Structures are given as C-alpha cells and as structure tokens.
Amino acid sequence: MPTAAAGKTVAVDVNPATRTVITGTELFTREVSRRLPAIAPELRWRFVASRPRAGLGVDAMILPFPRLWSQVRLPLALAAERPDLLFVPGHVVPFGWPGRVLTVVHDLAFERHPDAYRPADRAYLRLTTRWATARSRVLITVSESTRQDLVELYGVAPEKIRVVPLGISPPSTTPAPATRLDEMGLNGNFVLQVGRVEPRKNQAAALSAIEKLQDVTLAVAGPERDPALAANLRRSERCRVLGMVDQPTLELLYKRAAAVVVPSLYEGFGLPVLEAMARGKVVVAAKSSSLPEVGGEGALYFHDSAGPDQIAGVLEVALGDRALRSRLARAATARAARFTWDRTAVGVAAVIRELL
C-alpha cells in the first residue's frame, strides 16, 4: 500500500523476543515484528537485538553488549543507521536517541501493585515508562484498561494513545502423551492456572476456592517468581505447582483441564484468558483490569474482591452445568477468533505510518 512514508527506514528493537522466558511482551515483539515487512513492504525495516534466538522470524542485526544494551549499544547503532523512526515494542526508549520513536506500554502493574516488585526494579520501570510517555508523540497500549491507567496515573492525553490488542496463534503443537499427567500428579479432575507464581496472579485465592470443592485439584503452570508463595501452594494436597512446562505439556494441560481459572488482581491484557478461549475451554476469571475486556461473553467472572466462597461458587457452576459449559465453549472459540496477530500487526503498522 503506497503511502507518504514509502522508502523510509524503521528500526525495530526485537531484543525482548530473544529472552528465555516468553510472556506477553516477548510474544508481542516476536509475532508483530515477523509480520511487519509483509504488511508494510513500502518501508525499509531494520531489526536489532543483543543476542540471536532461534525462531525469531526476522533477519536481525545482532549487537552483543554486556549490560544496558537498550541505553548504550542500541543508540550507538541508531546513530550510524539514522532511521526515520525507532519502534520499541517493550517500552524502554533509549535516553540517547533524539529521533522519532513509537513504543508500546503493556501495563502499569508496578504502579497498581508496587509491592510485587523490588524497589530497584520498580524505580527503573517508573523512570523508563515516564520517559517513554514523554518522548512519544503517540503511544500504543494493548487494552483500554492500560489506556485508562496511563491517563489516570501518568496524565497522558487520551488522544495520544492508540489501543492495539494482542493476538493469538492457533494451537499447532501436538499435546504430550496422557501419561505425562500421571508424572505431574494430576490423576483426576483439575482446574488449570497459567502464569508466574506471584501474589498479583492470586493463586492463593484460587487454591482457597478449590479447597472448598470436592474432587478437583488446582494445577499451576508457570515460572516461580515468589518462592515463598510457591512453597505455600505446594503444602496443599489440592495443588500441583508445575513450574515452567514445555509447549506439548501445556497443550496437554489445556486439553485435559476441566476449566481454566485466571484470578489475577491485575493484567495489562490477560493473554491466558485468550489462550484458553482459543482452545474452547471454560474460563473463570476475576472481573479486574483488562480481563473482562478480553474475555467478553466467552467467560464467567467473579468480583476481584470476592472471597473463597464466592470464587468456589462460580467454579462449581463452571464445572457442573453441562449446558452452560457447552455454550461458553462456543462463545469462547468465536471470541478468540477475533484476536489474531495479523490484526495486531496491521494496527501497529497503521500507527507507524501515521507517525511517518
């Protein structure tokens, strides 16, 4: 599509996509970056990272640097390349880059739940996010919830923010053999929760609710960010803390789970809701931040201040009402189909063209 921006150069910081642990920011960076050259072929794309990564999907210039890559090595490379725009999918805009910039603010969890972050990490996130909002003429966020956070907490003008939701890829990995469930101690009915083990994800509340039900276990899959919380969860006979699992194992867990619970106190987008719905699972989620925005009519909700009894009540309905389960599965699959990475990348490309 010819535009006034044709022939201009866009540098893209794909460093988040090279990390070992893949969360929403890393996935967004990888899936959008690999689609941009085809969606906006009139632009010249330059992808840069600090380390190689298999499956990145783009031809990236690798610029190794031991520390502060975004603040030191990246701006040095940009000074030589002189792109017309720097696109930063992970919000850390180099202090030393004087040119045009577009960035993505995925969430303000460190403001809504500051106790979940170490003081140094919280200070760095605040500094870099405030700088990014000040430096960017236009910002991208991934949900209306994060957009409202930026307006309320950082005073960003609403007209400066473009909302581009995340996407989902169709499941493409064959599930692990069913015997893997026995190895994980999941021999019966279980509810799945996917995400980092930390207070903000609220696994403790989910477990308290599960313990009020009969013959069901909570399976928690994700890295253990809070070892004390993980240890407390493991003390219960009704919980299995699985840590990081590979994709075939995760697909098996989704396939066999009786339901998926997303009890998070705060999510910038709520990708676990979308992943579960894309697989036709019954989702029970907290009515907090972006979760209802993503789940829509395809999920059941409990109030974010609900106690174990209320959460258990919603879970009991989700597990026991066959007609409701069938209706929710259809609604979930239909809603998830609206969220594609192609659509996300088209939205990002439109903002890039707007800036150029």
Residue pairs with C-beta under 8 A, 6 or more apart in sequence:
1 40
1 42
2 42
3 42
3 353
3 356
4 356
5 42
5 43
5 84
5 352
5 353
5 356
6 42
6 43
7 42
7 43
7 44
8 43
8 44
8 84
8 85
8 356
9 43
9 44
9 45
9 46
9 81
9 82
9 83
9 84
9 85
10 36
10 43
10 44
10 45
10 46
10 83
10 84
10 85
10 86
10 87
10 352
10 356
11 46
11 47
11 48
11 77
11 78
11 81
11 83
11 85
11 86
11 87
12 33
12 36
12 45
12 46
12 47
12 48
12 58
12 86
12 87
12 89
13 48
13 49
13 70
13 74
13 86
13 87
13 88
13 89
13 90
13 92
14 29
14 30
14 33
14 47
14 48
14 49
14 56
14 58
14 60
14 89
15 29
15 48
15 49
15 50
15 51
15 69
15 70
15 74
15 90
16 25
16 26
16 28
16 29
16 89
16 90
17 26
17 29
17 30
17 33
17 49
17 53
17 56
18 49
18 50
18 51
18 52
18 53
18 56
19 26
21 223
21 244
22 30
23 196
23 271
24 106
24 142
24 166
24 268
24 269
24 271
25 89
25 90
25 104
25 106
27 166
27 271
28 89
28 104
28 106
28 142
28 166
28 344
29 89
29 90
30 55
30 56
30 57
31 167
31 169
31 341
31 344
31 345
32 89
32 341
32 344
32 345
32 348
33 47
33 56
33 57
33 58
33 89
34 56
34 57
34 58
35 341
35 342
35 345
36 43
36 45
36 345
36 348
36 349
36 352
37 45
37 58
39 342
39 345
39 346
39 349
40 349
40 352
40 353
43 352
43 356
45 58
46 61
46 81
46 83
47 58
47 59
47 60
47 61
48 60
48 61
48 62
48 63
48 74
48 77
49 56
49 60
49 61
49 62
49 63
50 62
50 63
50 64
50 65
50 69
50 73
51 62
51 64
52 60
52 62
61 77
63 69
63 73
63 74
63 77
64 73
65 72
65 73
70 92
70 94
71 92
71 94
71 95
71 96
72 96
74 94
74 97
75 94
75 95
75 96
75 97
78 86
78 94
78 97
78 99
82 99
83 99
84 99
84 100
84 356
85 99
85 100
85 101
85 102
85 352
85 355
85 356
86 93
86 94
86 97
86 99
86 100
86 101
86 102
87 101
87 102
87 103
87 348
87 352
88 101
88 102
88 103
88 104
88 132
89 103
89 104
90 103
90 104
90 106
91 103
91 104
91 105
91 106
91 128
91 129
91 132
92 103
92 128
92 132
93 101
93 103
93 128
93 131
93 132
93 135
93 136
95 131
100 137
100 355
100 356
101 135
101 136
102 136
102 138
102 139
102 140
102 351
102 352
102 355
103 132
103 135
103 136
103 139
103 140
104 139
104 140
104 141
104 142
104 164
105 129
105 132
105 133
105 139
105 140
105 141
105 146
105 150
106 141
106 142
106 146
106 268
106 269
107 142
107 146
107 149
107 266
107 267
107 268
107 269
108 129
108 146
108 149
108 150
108 153
108 154
108 268
109 116
109 200
109 266
109 268
110 116
110 117
110 121
110 122
110 125
110 126
111 126
111 149
111 153
112 149
112 265
112 266
112 289
113 199
113 200
113 265
113 266
114 122
115 199
116 198
116 199
116 200
117 125
129 154
130 154
132 139
133 139
133 150
133 154
133 156
136 160
137 160
137 355
138 160
138 161
138 162
138 351
138 354
138 355
139 150
139 156
139 160
139 161
139 162
140 161
140 162
140 163
140 164
140 347
140 348
140 351
141 147
141 150
141 161
141 162
141 163
141 164
141 268
142 163
142 164
142 165
142 166
142 268
142 269
142 290
143 163
143 165
143 268
143 269
143 270
143 289
143 290
143 293
143 294
144 163
144 290
144 293
145 267
145 268
145 289
145 290
145 293
146 268
146 269
146 290
147 158
147 161
147 163
150 156
150 161
151 157
151 158
151 161
162 347
162 351
164 344
164 347
164 348
164 351
165 269
165 294
165 339
165 343
165 344
165 347
166 269
166 271
166 274
166 339
166 341
166 344
167 339
167 340
167 341
167 342
167 343
167 344
168 271
168 274
168 275
168 278
168 336
168 339
168 340
168 341
169 341
170 278
171 251
171 254
171 278
171 279
173 247
173 248
173 251
174 248
174 251
175 248
175 251
175 252
175 255
176 246
176 248
176 249
176 251
176 252
177 252
178 252
178 256
180 249
180 252
181 187
181 252
181 256
184 219
184 240
184 242
185 240
186 217
186 219
186 240
186 253
186 256
188 215
188 216
188 217
189 215
189 216
189 217
189 258
189 319
190 216
190 217
190 218
190 219
190 240
190 256
190 257
190 258
191 206
191 210
191 216
191 217
191 218
191 219
191 257
191 258
191 259
191 260
191 261
191 284
191 315
191 319
192 219
192 221
192 253
192 254
192 257
192 259
192 260
192 261
192 276
192 281
193 201
193 203
193 206
193 218
193 219
193 220
193 221
193 222
193 260
193 261
193 262
193 263
193 272
194 221
194 222
194 250
194 253
194 260
194 272
194 275
194 276
195 201
195 222
195 262
195 264
195 272
196 222
196 223
196 224
196 225
197 203
197 220
197 222
197 223
197 224
197 225
197 226
197 229
197 230
197 233
197 241
198 225
198 226
198 229
199 226
199 229
199 265
200 264
200 265
200 266
201 222
201 263
201 264
201 265
202 263
202 264
202 265
202 286
203 218
203 220
203 229
203 233
203 263
204 229
204 232
204 233
205 263
205 308
205 311
206 218
206 261
206 263
206 311
207 218
207 233
207 236
207 238
207 239
208 308
208 311
209 308
209 309
209 311
209 312
209 315
210 216
210 217
210 218
210 238
210 239
210 312
210 315
211 236
211 238
211 308
212 308
212 309
212 312
213 312
213 315
213 316
213 319
216 238
216 258
216 315
216 319
217 238
217 239
217 240
218 233
218 238
218 239
218 240
218 261
219 239
219 240
219 242
219 253
219 257
220 233
220 239
220 240
220 241
220 242
221 242
221 243
221 244
221 245
221 249
221 250
221 253
222 243
222 244
223 243
223 244
224 230
224 241
224 243
230 241
233 239
233 241
234 241
242 249
242 253
245 253
254 260
254 275
254 276
254 279
254 281
255 279
257 281
258 282
258 319
259 281
259 282
259 283
259 284
259 315
259 318
259 319
260 272
260 273
260 276
260 281
260 282
260 283
260 284
261 283
261 284
261 285
261 315
262 270
262 272
262 273
262 276
262 283
262 284
262 285
262 286
262 291
263 285
263 286
263 311
264 270
264 285
264 286
264 288
264 289
264 291
265 286
265 288
265 289
265 304
266 288
266 289
267 288
267 289
267 290
267 291
268 289
268 290
269 290
269 294
270 285
270 289
270 290
270 291
270 293
270 294
270 295
273 283
273 285
273 291
273 294
273 295
273 299
274 294
274 336
274 339
276 283
276 332
277 283
277 295
277 298
277 299
277 332
277 333
277 335
277 336
278 332
278 333
278 336
278 337
280 329
280 330
280 332
280 333
281 329
281 332
282 300
282 318
282 319
282 325
282 328
282 329
282 332
283 295
283 298
283 299
283 300
283 328
283 332
284 299
284 300
284 301
284 302
284 311
284 314
284 315
284 318
285 291
285 292
285 295
285 299
285 300
285 301
285 302
286 301
286 302
286 303
286 304
286 306
287 301
287 302
287 303
287 304
288 304
291 299
291 301
292 299
292 301
294 339
295 301
295 332
295 335
296 335
297 331
297 335
298 328
298 331
298 332
298 333
298 334
298 335
298 336
299 328
299 332
300 314
300 317
300 318
300 328
301 314
302 310
302 311
302 314
303 310
306 314
317 324
318 324
318 325
318 328
